[in-house]
C-alpha cells in the first residue's frame, strides 16, 4: 500500500513538472510595454462588453 502511494506521488510530481515546463513563463510572454498594452486593451474590452450587455439585460426588482 505504501509503495503504491509513493509511486502515485512520484507520477504526480513528474506530471506537474512536465506541465510546468510546457507553459511559458510570464517574462517570456510579456515585457513591460506589451504588458501595459494588454492591460489597457483588456480593461477597454471589459468596458465595451459591459456596455453592450447593459443594453440587453434589464434587472427588475422583486415585488
C-alpha angles and dihedrals in degrees: 000000000000091000091055092052091050092050091048091051091050090049091050092050091049090049092050091046091050093049092045092053091051095054113079118237120253091250090052090059103036138033120188097273097046090047091057091046090051093049093049092048092046093050092045090048091050091053092048093050092046091049093049093046091049088063093057103034120070122184115212124195117247111244 
